[in-house]
Amino acid sequence: MSLCATASREAAEPLAGTAATARTWLLVEQTGPWGAKALTASHLDPALGRALEAAAKGTGIRVALIRRPGRHADRHDATRHRLFLAHTAPGRSWIRTTTVADPQTALGLDFAALGAGEHGDLWEPYTGEPLVLVCTNGKRDRCCALLGRPLAADLAVAGTEVWEVTHIGGHRFAPTLFVLPYGYAYGRTSLSLAADAVAAARSGRIALDHCRGRSTWDRPAQAADLAVRELLGEDRADVLDVVRTDRLLPQPPPPQAPARPQDPAPSPGGSTSPQAPRPPHDTTSRDTAPHDTAVTGEEAPAWTVTVAHSDGRAWRVTVEQRADGAPAPASCGAPLGPPARMAIIAVTATEDSPALSG
């Protein structure tokens, strides 16, 4: 059986900068089977699923369904639904929770405020163990079921506060793991690695091994955060923040001098015949970083990301999106293609040292 997770692993596809992007997560408990698009293909009312998607659009909130690990019979008799809201911004992360008879209650939320990190004392503060989400939706990708469900079951036996979740992105990195409240995702996760991630989150830290990034930020910023952490050996969750991301515009090639007209060469008979001018020498400079190859089509997108430490230090990280890895499918059944990866070009300490933002 061909699995996208096996292909990605064999291609040594990098994990950094591949986490789903969301500053706030709304998790709705829904038992029973899930379809590929679970919000509208499960025992949750499809109209409610569509309304939640519409309400969350553009707010920074990601909505997902959750359920406890174990067998999931085709049941319609669930009478209570656990809801979680989790905000992941550094220094302002929180989890709120409630249990409701009707998940329609979620439509009354202030999505804009929650996406901005303002819970307004909604529901009850969650003060338990770190929440662990494992993607297990086999209808979306079989790797998530084949690899994710056994991991979720093992974590439950170990006493972890674990839930199965419909989709957290990156099927090919299965089993994928997501830990709240800090919002760091992990890929190709073993039971021991998951235990390390939970233990780290319990003490306000993160595990750097197999880390995909913090969902708070877009993917270039996720990669930049992890690059600075690797440079410093820094695992405290909230001491780093991304304060700025600037898209770098492609640089035009330098102007070339026009070709000089060639004097006609003499023919053997003394007459002259025109010669085609030779093309000018290509003097366009190229990045010579190791393993760099040209990206077909348009210029590879690149960014400068400013990462600040709570002690006042800061770094500018140059990140470039490349497609120079071994071809692999994005999910099971998808065609082979070059995976886009976030390549760290440079990490440079700054002199202006912005302070940590909220």
JOWO-V904225 format. One record per residue. N is the residue number from 0. RES is the residue in one small letter. PHI is phi as a letter, one per 40 degrees, with the letter a starting at -180 (999 if undefined). PSI is psi in whole degrees, 0 to 359 (999 if undefined). D_LAST is the distance of its C-alpha to the last C-alpha in Angstrom with 1 decimal. Layout:
# JOWO-V904225
{{N | RES | PHI | PSI | D_LAST} {N | RES | PHI | PSI | D_LAST}}
This chain:
# JOWO-V904225
{{0 | m | 999 | 127 | 46.7} {1 | s | c | 124 | 44.3} {2 | l | b | 137 | 40.6} {3 | c | c | 328 | 37.7} {4 | a | c | 322 | 35.9} {5 | t | c | 316 | 39.0} {6 | a | c | 318 | 39.1} {7 | s | c | 319 | 35.5} {8 | r | c | 315 | 36.0} {9 | e | c | 330 | 39.2} {10 | a | c | 358 | 37.7} {11 | a | f | 43 | 35.0} {12 | e | c | 129 | 32.3} {13 | p | c | 149 | 29.0} {14 | l | c | 331 | 26.3} {15 | a | c | 134 | 23.1} {16 | g | g | 31 | 21.3} {17 | t | b | 7 | 23.1} {18 | a | c | 152 | 20.8} {19 | a | c | 151 | 20.6} {20 | t | b | 121 | 17.7} {21 | a | a | 130 | 15.9} {22 | r | c | 327 | 12.4} {23 | t | b | 142 | 14.4} {24 | w | b | 133 | 17.9} {25 | l | b | 117 | 20.8} {26 | l | b | 126 | 23.6} {27 | v | b | 121 | 27.0} {28 | e | c | 128 | 29.9} {29 | q | a | 111 | 33.0} {30 | t | c | 173 | 36.0} {31 | g | g | 183 | 38.7} {32 | p | c | 156 | 38.8} {33 | w | b | 142 | 36.3} {34 | g | c | 182 | 37.2} {35 | a | d | 319 | 35.6} {36 | k | b | 85 | 33.5} {37 | a | c | 329 | 33.0} {38 | l | c | 334 | 31.4} {39 | t | b | 8 | 34.7} {40 | a | a | 66 | 37.0} {41 | s | a | 191 | 37.0} {42 | h | c | 357 | 38.1} {43 | l | c | 140 | 35.2} {44 | d | d | 121 | 36.6} {45 | p | d | 325 | 36.2} {46 | a | c | 322 | 35.6} {47 | l | c | 318 | 32.7} {48 | g | d | 315 | 31.3} {49 | r | c | 321 | 31.7} {50 | a | c | 322 | 30.1} {51 | l | c | 318 | 27.0} {52 | e | d | 316 | 26.7} {53 | a | c | 319 | 27.1} {54 | a | c | 326 | 24.7} {55 | a | c | 341 | 21.9} {56 | k | d | 126 | 22.7} {57 | g | g | 5 | 20.1} {58 | t | b | 351 | 17.4} {59 | g | g | 8 | 15.6} {60 | i | b | 137 | 17.5} {61 | r | b | 131 | 20.2} {62 | v | b | 134 | 23.1} {63 | a | a | 155 | 25.4} {64 | l | c | 148 | 28.3} {65 | i | b | 160 | 28.7} {66 | r | a | 159 | 31.8} {67 | r | c | 148 | 33.0} {68 | p | c | 153 | 34.8} {69 | g | h | 188 | 38.6} {70 | r | c | 142 | 41.3} {71 | h | b | 85 | 40.4} {72 | a | c | 160 | 43.5} {73 | d | c | 78 | 43.8} {74 | r | b | 145 | 43.0} {75 | h | b | 8 | 42.4} {76 | d | b | 14 | 42.6} {77 | a | c | 127 | 39.1} {78 | t | b | 346 | 38.6} {79 | r | b | 144 | 35.1} {80 | h | b | 125 | 31.8} {81 | r | c | 133 | 28.7} {82 | l | b | 140 | 25.4} {83 | f | b | 142 | 22.0} {84 | l | b | 132 | 18.6} {85 | a | b | 127 | 15.8} {86 | h | b | 138 | 12.1} {87 | t | b | 6 | 10.9} {88 | a | c | 141 | 7.3} {89 | p | d | 133 | 6.6} {90 | g | g | 351 | 6.2} {91 | r | b | 26 | 6.7} {92 | s | c | 144 | 9.9} {93 | w | a | 162 | 13.1} {94 | i | b | 131 | 16.6} {95 | r | b | 150 | 19.0} {96 | t | a | 157 | 22.7} {97 | t | a | 169 | 26.0} {98 | t | b | 131 | 29.5} {99 | v | b | 157 | 31.4} {100 | a | c | 329 | 34.9} {101 | d | b | 114 | 34.0} {102 | p | c | 351 | 31.0} {103 | q | d | 338 | 31.5} {104 | t | d | 327 | 29.3} {105 | a | c | 338 | 26.3} {106 | l | c | 343 | 27.2} {107 | g | c | 2 | 26.4} {108 | l | c | 153 | 22.7} {109 | d | c | 90 | 20.3} {110 | f | c | 322 | 19.1} {111 | a | c | 315 | 17.1} {112 | a | c | 318 | 15.0} {113 | l | c | 322 | 14.8} {114 | g | c | 330 | 13.7} {115 | a | c | 358 | 10.8} {116 | g | g | 11 | 9.9} {117 | e | b | 108 | 12.1} {118 | h | c | 344 | 15.0} {119 | g | f | 35 | 16.8} {120 | d | g | 27 | 18.6} {121 | l | c | 140 | 20.3} {122 | w | f | 211 | 22.8} {123 | e | b | 144 | 22.5} {124 | p | c | 137 | 19.8} {125 | y | c | 124 | 20.9} {126 | t | b | 15 | 21.5} {127 | g | c | 200 | 23.8} {128 | e | c | 159 | 23.9} {129 | p | d | 139 | 21.4} {130 | l | c | 130 | 22.3} {131 | v | b | 126 | 24.2} {132 | l | b | 130 | 25.1} {133 | v | b | 125 | 28.1} {134 | c | c | 126 | 29.3} {135 | t | b | 14 | 32.9} {136 | n | c | 92 | 33.9} {137 | g | c | 339 | 37.2} {138 | k | c | 338 | 38.0} {139 | r | c | 319 | 35.1} {140 | d | a | 132 | 36.1} {141 | r | c | 335 | 38.6} {142 | c | c | 325 | 36.7} {143 | c | c | 324 | 34.1} {144 | a | c | 312 | 36.9} {145 | l | c | 324 | 39.1} {146 | l | b | 328 | 36.4} {147 | g | c | 318 | 33.6} {148 | r | c | 318 | 35.8} {149 | p | c | 323 | 37.4} {150 | l | c | 315 | 34.1} {151 | a | c | 319 | 32.8} {152 | a | c | 317 | 36.1} {153 | d | c | 321 | 36.1} {154 | l | c | 322 | 32.6} {155 | a | c | 317 | 33.8} {156 | v | c | 325 | 36.9} {157 | a | c | 358 | 34.8} {158 | g | g | 12 | 33.0} {159 | t | c | 147 | 29.6} {160 | e | c | 80 | 27.6} {161 | v | b | 143 | 28.3} {162 | w | b | 144 | 28.6} {163 | e | c | 147 | 30.2} {164 | v | b | 153 | 28.1} {165 | t | c | 320 | 29.5} {166 | h | a | 123 | 27.5} {167 | i | b | 18 | 24.5} {168 | g | g | 150 | 25.9} {169 | g | g | 55 | 28.0} {170 | h | d | 321 | 31.3} {171 | r | c | 352 | 32.8} {172 | f | b | 13 | 30.5} {173 | a | d | 148 | 31.9} {174 | p | c | 132 | 31.5} {175 | t | b | 144 | 27.8} {176 | l | b | 145 | 25.4} {177 | f | b | 131 | 21.9} {178 | v | b | 126 | 20.2} {179 | l | b | 147 | 17.7} {180 | p | c | 350 | 15.3} {181 | y | c | 340 | 13.6} {182 | g | g | 28 | 15.4} {183 | y | c | 137 | 17.4} {184 | a | b | 154 | 20.8} {185 | y | b | 153 | 24.0} {186 | g | b | 158 | 27.4} {187 | r | f | 52 | 31.0} {188 | t | c | 129 | 30.1} {189 | s | c | 168 | 32.8} {190 | l | c | 319 | 33.0} {191 | s | c | 321 | 32.4} {192 | l | c | 320 | 29.3} {193 | a | c | 319 | 27.9} {194 | a | c | 321 | 28.8} {195 | d | c | 319 | 26.9} {196 | a | c | 320 | 23.7} {197 | v | c | 316 | 24.0} {198 | a | c | 321 | 24.8} {199 | a | c | 313 | 21.8} {200 | a | c | 327 | 19.4} {201 | r | c | 330 | 21.2} {202 | s | b | 20 | 20.2} {203 | g | g | 25 | 16.6} {204 | r | b | 176 | 17.7} {205 | i | b | 154 | 18.7} {206 | a | c | 128 | 22.2} {207 | l | c | 338 | 22.4} {208 | d | c | 126 | 26.0} {209 | h | g | 23 | 26.3} {210 | c | c | 136 | 22.6} {211 | r | c | 339 | 22.0} {212 | g | h | 170 | 18.2} {213 | r | c | 128 | 15.0} {214 | s | c | 344 | 15.4} {215 | t | d | 326 | 11.8} {216 | w | b | 165 | 13.1} {217 | d | c | 174 | 16.5} {218 | r | c | 322 | 19.2} {219 | p | c | 321 | 19.2} {220 | a | c | 324 | 15.6} {221 | q | d | 314 | 16.6} {222 | a | c | 321 | 19.5} {223 | a | c | 316 | 17.8} {224 | d | d | 312 | 15.4} {225 | l | c | 327 | 18.6} {226 | a | c | 317 | 20.6} {227 | v | c | 320 | 18.5} {228 | r | c | 317 | 18.6} {229 | e | c | 320 | 22.4} {230 | l | c | 318 | 22.8} {231 | l | c | 343 | 21.3} {232 | g | g | 35 | 22.4} {233 | e | c | 119 | 18.9} {234 | d | b | 2 | 18.5} {235 | r | c | 127 | 15.7} {236 | a | c | 317 | 13.4} {237 | d | b | 13 | 10.0} {238 | v | c | 348 | 10.8} {239 | l | b | 142 | 10.5} {240 | d | a | 148 | 8.1} {241 | v | c | 117 | 9.8} {242 | v | b | 348 | 9.1} {243 | r | a | 140 | 12.5} {244 | t | b | 123 | 15.5} {245 | d | b | 128 | 18.8} {246 | r | c | 130 | 22.0} {247 | l | c | 130 | 24.9} {248 | l | c | 143 | 28.1} {249 | p | d | 139 | 31.3} {250 | q | c | 128 | 33.5} {251 | p | c | 151 | 37.0} {252 | p | c | 151 | 39.9} {253 | p | c | 148 | 41.7} {254 | p | c | 146 | 44.8} {255 | q | b | 140 | 48.0} {256 | a | c | 141 | 51.3} {257 | p | c | 147 | 53.9} {258 | a | c | 137 | 56.5} {259 | r | c | 139 | 59.7} {260 | p | c | 138 | 62.8} {261 | q | c | 136 | 65.0} {262 | d | c | 137 | 68.6} {263 | p | c | 139 | 70.9} {264 | a | c | 144 | 72.4} {265 | p | c | 141 | 76.1} {266 | s | c | 163 | 77.9} {267 | p | d | 331 | 80.7} {268 | g | c | 7 | 83.2} {269 | g | g | 346 | 81.8} {270 | s | c | 174 | 80.0} {271 | t | b | 151 | 76.2} {272 | s | b | 142 | 73.8} {273 | p | c | 148 | 70.2} {274 | q | b | 146 | 67.5} {275 | a | c | 134 | 64.0} {276 | p | c | 144 | 61.4} {277 | r | c | 144 | 59.1} {278 | p | c | 147 | 55.4} {279 | p | c | 154 | 53.3} {280 | h | c | 137 | 51.5} {281 | d | c | 113 | 47.9} {282 | t | b | 13 | 45.7} {283 | t | c | 125 | 42.3} {284 | s | c | 148 | 40.0} {285 | r | b | 151 | 38.2} {286 | d | c | 129 | 35.4} {287 | t | b | 26 | 37.3} {288 | a | c | 149 | 34.6} {289 | p | d | 142 | 36.2} {290 | h | g | 17 | 36.8} {291 | d | c | 132 | 35.8} {292 | t | b | 159 | 37.9} {293 | a | c | 141 | 38.0} {294 | v | c | 126 | 36.2} {295 | t | c | 151 | 38.8} {296 | g | g | 222 | 38.3} {297 | e | c | 169 | 35.6} {298 | e | d | 144 | 33.6} {299 | a | c | 130 | 31.0} {300 | p | c | 147 | 27.5} {301 | a | a | 157 | 25.2} {302 | w | a | 155 | 21.7} {303 | t | b | 120 | 20.0} {304 | v | b | 127 | 16.5} {305 | t | c | 120 | 14.4} {306 | v | b | 127 | 12.8} {307 | a | b | 145 | 11.2} {308 | h | b | 151 | 11.9} {309 | s | c | 343 | 10.5} {310 | d | c | 3 | 14.0} {311 | g | h | 345 | 13.7} {312 | r | c | 158 | 15.7} {313 | a | a | 158 | 15.1} {314 | w | b | 146 | 17.4} {315 | r | b | 124 | 18.6} {316 | v | b | 123 | 19.9} {317 | t | c | 122 | 22.6} {318 | v | b | 135 | 23.0} {319 | e | b | 135 | 26.1} {320 | q | c | 124 | 27.2} {321 | r | b | 161 | 30.7} {322 | a | b | 50 | 33.4} {323 | d | b | 14 | 35.7} {324 | g | c | 176 | 35.8} {325 | a | c | 139 | 38.7} {326 | p | d | 139 | 39.2} {327 | a | a | 155 | 38.1} {328 | p | c | 144 | 37.7} {329 | a | c | 334 | 34.2} {330 | s | a | 169 | 35.6} {331 | c | c | 130 | 39.0} {332 | g | g | 349 | 41.7} {333 | a | c | 154 | 39.7} {334 | p | c | 158 | 41.5} {335 | l | c | 142 | 40.8} {336 | g | a | 159 | 38.4} {337 | p | c | 120 | 36.4} {338 | p | c | 138 | 32.9} {339 | a | c | 130 | 30.0} {340 | r | b | 155 | 28.0} {341 | m | c | 110 | 25.1} {342 | a | c | 130 | 26.7} {343 | i | c | 117 | 24.9} {344 | i | c | 320 | 26.9} {345 | a | a | 147 | 25.4} {346 | v | b | 115 | 22.6} {347 | t | b | 127 | 22.6} {348 | a | c | 141 | 20.9} {349 | t | c | 165 | 19.9} {350 | e | c | 338 | 21.0} {351 | d | c | 345 | 18.3} {352 | s | f | 74 | 15.6} {353 | p | c | 150 | 12.2} {354 | a | c | 162 | 9.8} {355 | l | c | 132 | 6.8} {356 | s | c | 167 | 3.8} {357 | g | c | 999 | 0.0}}
